[in-house]
């Protein structure tokens, strides 16, 4: 894997890791539906402006149904299910369920894209998942599984399916066009949450609205673009293994910016999770 691809992956992971604080801040004043819609209206606007500047063509009409489906799975279902799920499930449970995404992505890629993953790849994925489990315990977060947990699991499955099944179209169109198409398609389905959004914006304090703007521009438009660039250059099963770094990096960001000192167990779990990612990458076939 080249330096450019690794850079794209780490840009995505850094911004997605920083999104947790922004989501917590915005959900105080925005409903989950309004938050998701406003965030991706921002993301769509940024990408469309850049795509027009780059003269990105419109997709072939035969591919539009697939693009709409992938946008629905990867953007609409993932973010709506996650936002609503986190209302009634603990952060620890949510992080464990979302941590199933790399394993699901690898499984889908092996089955549907015929990618090859040897035993060391699966050992690395299992090692990273165990590390995330330790991080969750170390943060003192209770594990709670209810209907919200089902929604979070749906989010994990939908994002994994999106990462894998978009690959043929990604090879056809490229990263910028595909990211623009997918995010615009996902935003279209979120328009059901449009009623009441102007009122929410008018009543929300500026800091919450700025959080949504940040979520749309950076963890939204930019992170999805760089992630798609990585998927265009490397196997989905390999790229997805780096998602295990997100909870670890989120704890580090909280340590630096919020002075939330992690426990020894969390640090050990983070180290184990990083070890798992290294195993996948060093022994990948």
BALUM-873062 format. One record per residue (C-alpha): residue in three letters; residue number from 1; x, y, z. Coordinates in steps of 0.25 Angstrom, whole numbers, always signed. Layout:
BEGIN
{ala; NUM; {X; Y; Z}}
...
END
This chain:
BEGIN
{unk; 1; {+0; +0; +0}}
{unk; 2; {+6; +13; -4}}
{unk; 3; {+8; +26; +4}}
{unk; 4; {-3; +33; -3}}
{unk; 5; {-13; +23; +0}}
{unk; 6; {-9; +22; +14}}
{unk; 7; {-10; +37; +15}}
{unk; 8; {-24; +37; +10}}
{unk; 9; {-28; +26; +20}}
{unk; 10; {-22; +34; +32}}
{unk; 11; {-29; +47; +28}}
{unk; 12; {-42; +39; +28}}
{unk; 13; {-39; +33; +41}}
{unk; 14; {-35; +45; +48}}
{unk; 15; {-47; +53; +44}}
{unk; 16; {-57; +42; +47}}
{unk; 17; {-50; +40; +61}}
{unk; 18; {-52; +55; +63}}
{unk; 19; {-67; +54; +59}}
{unk; 20; {-72; +48; +73}}
{unk; 21; {-70; +61; +80}}
{unk; 22; {-77; +69; +69}}
{unk; 23; {-89; +59; +69}}
{unk; 24; {-90; +60; +84}}
{unk; 25; {-90; +75; +84}}
{unk; 26; {-100; +76; +72}}
{unk; 27; {-110; +65; +78}}
{unk; 28; {-113; +74; +90}}
{unk; 29; {-120; +84; +81}}
{unk; 30; {-123; +76; +68}}
{unk; 31; {-131; +63; +66}}
{unk; 32; {-124; +51; +60}}
{unk; 33; {-131; +53; +47}}
{unk; 34; {-129; +68; +46}}
{unk; 35; {-114; +66; +50}}
{unk; 36; {-112; +56; +39}}
{unk; 37; {-119; +64; +28}}
{unk; 38; {-113; +77; +31}}
{unk; 39; {-99; +71; +32}}
{unk; 40; {-100; +64; +19}}
{unk; 41; {-107; +76; +12}}
{unk; 42; {-94; +83; +16}}
{unk; 43; {-85; +71; +11}}
{unk; 44; {-93; +71; -2}}
{unk; 45; {-92; +86; -5}}
{unk; 46; {-77; +85; -3}}
{unk; 47; {-75; +73; -12}}
{unk; 48; {-84; +78; -23}}
{unk; 49; {-77; +92; -23}}
{unk; 50; {-64; +84; -24}}
{unk; 51; {-69; +74; -35}}
{unk; 52; {-74; +86; -43}}
{unk; 53; {-60; +92; -42}}
{unk; 54; {-54; +79; -47}}
{unk; 55; {-64; +77; -58}}
{unk; 56; {-69; +64; -52}}
{unk; 57; {-79; +58; -62}}
{unk; 58; {-93; +53; -58}}
{unk; 59; {-94; +38; -56}}
{unk; 60; {-99; +28; -67}}
{unk; 61; {-114; +27; -65}}
{unk; 62; {-113; +12; -64}}
{unk; 63; {-104; +13; -52}}
{unk; 64; {-114; +23; -45}}
{unk; 65; {-122; +12; -38}}
{unk; 66; {-109; +6; -32}}
{unk; 67; {-104; +19; -28}}
{unk; 68; {-117; +22; -21}}
{unk; 69; {-116; +9; -14}}
{unk; 70; {-102; +11; -9}}
{unk; 71; {-105; +25; -4}}
{unk; 72; {-117; +20; +4}}
{unk; 73; {-108; +9; +10}}
{unk; 74; {-95; +16; +13}}
{unk; 75; {-101; +30; +16}}
{unk; 76; {-116; +30; +20}}
{unk; 77; {-117; +17; +27}}
{unk; 78; {-103; +17; +34}}
{unk; 79; {-105; +31; +39}}
{unk; 80; {-119; +31; +43}}
{unk; 81; {-118; +17; +50}}
{unk; 82; {-106; +22; +57}}
{unk; 83; {-112; +35; +62}}
{unk; 84; {-125; +29; +67}}
{unk; 85; {-118; +17; +72}}
{unk; 86; {-108; +25; +81}}
{unk; 87; {-120; +31; +88}}
{unk; 88; {-124; +18; +95}}
{unk; 89; {-110; +10; +95}}
{unk; 90; {-98; +13; +103}}
{unk; 91; {-86; +19; +96}}
{unk; 92; {-78; +6; +100}}
{unk; 93; {-88; -3; +93}}
{unk; 94; {-89; +6; +81}}
{unk; 95; {-74; +5; +79}}
{unk; 96; {-73; -10; +80}}
{unk; 97; {-85; -12; +70}}
{unk; 98; {-79; -2; +60}}
{unk; 99; {-65; -9; +62}}
{unk; 100; {-72; -21; +55}}
{unk; 101; {-71; -13; +42}}
{unk; 102; {-57; -16; +38}}
{unk; 103; {-60; -31; +40}}
{unk; 104; {-73; -30; +32}}
{unk; 105; {-66; -23; +21}}
{unk; 106; {-55; -33; +20}}
{unk; 107; {-65; -44; +20}}
{unk; 108; {-74; -37; +9}}
{unk; 109; {-61; -34; +1}}
{unk; 110; {-57; -49; +1}}
{unk; 111; {-70; -54; -3}}
{unk; 112; {-75; -44; -13}}
{unk; 113; {-62; -38; -19}}
{unk; 114; {-54; -50; -18}}
{unk; 115; {-43; -43; -9}}
{unk; 116; {-33; -53; -2}}
{unk; 117; {-31; -52; +13}}
{unk; 118; {-22; -62; +19}}
{unk; 119; {-23; -67; +34}}
{unk; 120; {-13; -56; +38}}
{unk; 121; {-23; -46; +33}}
{unk; 122; {-35; -52; +41}}
{unk; 123; {-26; -53; +53}}
{unk; 124; {-22; -38; +52}}
{unk; 125; {-37; -34; +51}}
{unk; 126; {-40; -42; +63}}
{unk; 127; {-28; -36; +71}}
{unk; 128; {-33; -22; +68}}
{unk; 129; {-47; -25; +72}}
{unk; 130; {-42; -30; +85}}
{unk; 131; {-34; -18; +87}}
{unk; 132; {-47; -9; +85}}
{unk; 133; {-54; -18; +95}}
{unk; 134; {-43; -14; +105}}
{unk; 135; {-44; +1; +101}}
{unk; 136; {-59; +0; +104}}
{unk; 137; {-57; -7; +118}}
{unk; 138; {-45; +3; +121}}
{unk; 139; {-54; +15; +119}}
{unk; 140; {-64; +10; +129}}
{unk; 141; {-75; +9; +119}}
{unk; 142; {-86; +0; +122}}
{unk; 143; {-90; -10; +111}}
{unk; 144; {-105; -9; +108}}
{unk; 145; {-112; -16; +97}}
{unk; 146; {-127; -12; +93}}
{unk; 147; {-134; -7; +81}}
{unk; 148; {-124; +4; +80}}
{unk; 149; {-113; -7; +79}}
{unk; 150; {-120; -13; +67}}
{unk; 151; {-120; +0; +60}}
{unk; 152; {-105; +2; +62}}
{unk; 153; {-103; -12; +57}}
{unk; 154; {-112; -9; +45}}
{unk; 155; {-102; +3; +43}}
{unk; 156; {-90; -5; +43}}
{unk; 157; {-96; -15; +33}}
{unk; 158; {-101; -4; +24}}
{unk; 159; {-87; +3; +24}}
{unk; 160; {-80; -10; +21}}
{unk; 161; {-89; -14; +9}}
{unk; 162; {-87; +0; +4}}
{unk; 163; {-72; -1; +5}}
{unk; 164; {-72; -14; -3}}
{unk; 165; {-83; -13; -13}}
{unk; 166; {-79; +1; -18}}
{unk; 167; {-65; -4; -23}}
{unk; 168; {-69; -7; -38}}
{unk; 169; {-75; +6; -40}}
{unk; 170; {-63; +13; -32}}
{unk; 171; {-54; +6; -42}}
{unk; 172; {-63; +12; -54}}
{unk; 173; {-64; +26; -49}}
{unk; 174; {-53; +29; -39}}
{unk; 175; {-53; +35; -25}}
{unk; 176; {-58; +49; -26}}
{unk; 177; {-70; +46; -36}}
{unk; 178; {-74; +34; -28}}
{unk; 179; {-73; +41; -14}}
{unk; 180; {-81; +53; -20}}
{unk; 181; {-92; +43; -25}}
{unk; 182; {-93; +35; -13}}
{unk; 183; {-94; +46; -3}}
{unk; 184; {-104; +54; -11}}
{unk; 185; {-112; +41; -13}}
{unk; 186; {-112; +39; +2}}
{unk; 187; {-116; +53; +5}}
{unk; 188; {-128; +52; -4}}
{unk; 189; {-134; +41; +4}}
{unk; 190; {-131; +49; +17}}
{unk; 191; {-141; +60; +12}}
{unk; 192; {-152; +53; +19}}
{unk; 193; {-146; +61; +32}}
{unk; 194; {-147; +74; +25}}
{unk; 195; {-160; +79; +32}}
{unk; 196; {-156; +86; +45}}
{unk; 197; {-141; +88; +41}}
{unk; 198; {-142; +103; +38}}
{unk; 199; {-148; +105; +52}}
{unk; 200; {-137; +96; +58}}
{unk; 201; {-126; +104; +52}}
{unk; 202; {-132; +117; +57}}
{unk; 203; {-134; +113; +71}}
{unk; 204; {-120; +105; +72}}
{unk; 205; {-108; +113; +78}}
{unk; 206; {-97; +116; +68}}
{unk; 207; {-87; +106; +75}}
{unk; 208; {-97; +94; +71}}
{unk; 209; {-99; +99; +57}}
{unk; 210; {-84; +101; +55}}
{unk; 211; {-82; +87; +60}}
{unk; 212; {-92; +82; +49}}
{unk; 213; {-84; +90; +39}}
{unk; 214; {-71; +84; +43}}
{unk; 215; {-77; +70; +43}}
{unk; 216; {-82; +72; +29}}
{unk; 217; {-70; +78; +23}}
{unk; 218; {-59; +70; +29}}
{unk; 219; {-64; +57; +35}}
{unk; 220; {-74; +57; +24}}
{unk; 221; {-69; +62; +10}}
{unk; 222; {-54; +62; +12}}
{unk; 223; {-53; +49; +20}}
{unk; 224; {-63; +41; +10}}
{unk; 225; {-55; +46; -2}}
{unk; 226; {-41; +42; +4}}
{unk; 227; {-47; +28; +8}}
{unk; 228; {-53; +26; -6}}
{unk; 229; {-39; +29; -11}}
{unk; 230; {-33; +19; -3}}
{unk; 231; {-43; +8; -7}}
{unk; 232; {-40; +11; -21}}
{unk; 233; {-26; +8; -19}}
{unk; 234; {-26; -4; -9}}
{unk; 235; {-35; -16; -5}}
{unk; 236; {-47; -13; +3}}
{unk; 237; {-44; -23; +13}}
{unk; 238; {-30; -17; +15}}
{unk; 239; {-35; -3; +16}}
{unk; 240; {-46; -6; +26}}
{unk; 241; {-36; -11; +36}}
{unk; 242; {-31; +3; +39}}
{unk; 243; {-45; +6; +44}}
{unk; 244; {-41; -1; +57}}
{unk; 245; {-32; +11; +59}}
{unk; 246; {-43; +21; +60}}
{unk; 247; {-47; +18; +75}}
{unk; 248; {-33; +18; +79}}
{unk; 249; {-30; +32; +72}}
{unk; 250; {-43; +37; +78}}
{unk; 251; {-38; +34; +92}}
{unk; 252; {-25; +41; +89}}
{unk; 253; {-32; +53; +84}}
{unk; 254; {-40; +54; +96}}
{unk; 255; {-28; +53; +104}}
{unk; 256; {-21; +64; +97}}
{unk; 257; {-32; +74; +95}}
{unk; 258; {-42; +71; +107}}
{unk; 259; {-31; +66; +117}}
{unk; 260; {-39; +52; +118}}
{unk; 261; {-28; +43; +123}}
{unk; 262; {-30; +29; +118}}
{unk; 263; {-28; +17; +128}}
{unk; 264; {-17; +7; +127}}
{unk; 265; {-27; -3; +121}}
{unk; 266; {-31; +6; +110}}
{unk; 267; {-17; +9; +107}}
{unk; 268; {-14; -6; +106}}
{unk; 269; {-27; -8; +98}}
{unk; 270; {-22; +3; +88}}
{unk; 271; {-9; -4; +87}}
{unk; 272; {-15; -17; +84}}
{unk; 273; {-24; -11; +74}}
{unk; 274; {-12; -5; +67}}
{unk; 275; {-5; -18; +67}}
{unk; 276; {-17; -25; +60}}
{unk; 277; {-17; -14; +49}}
{unk; 278; {-2; -17; +47}}
{unk; 279; {-4; -32; +46}}
{unk; 280; {-14; -30; +35}}
{unk; 281; {-5; -21; +27}}
{unk; 282; {+8; -29; +29}}
{unk; 283; {+2; -42; +26}}
{unk; 284; {-9; -38; +16}}
{unk; 285; {-10; -47; +4}}
END
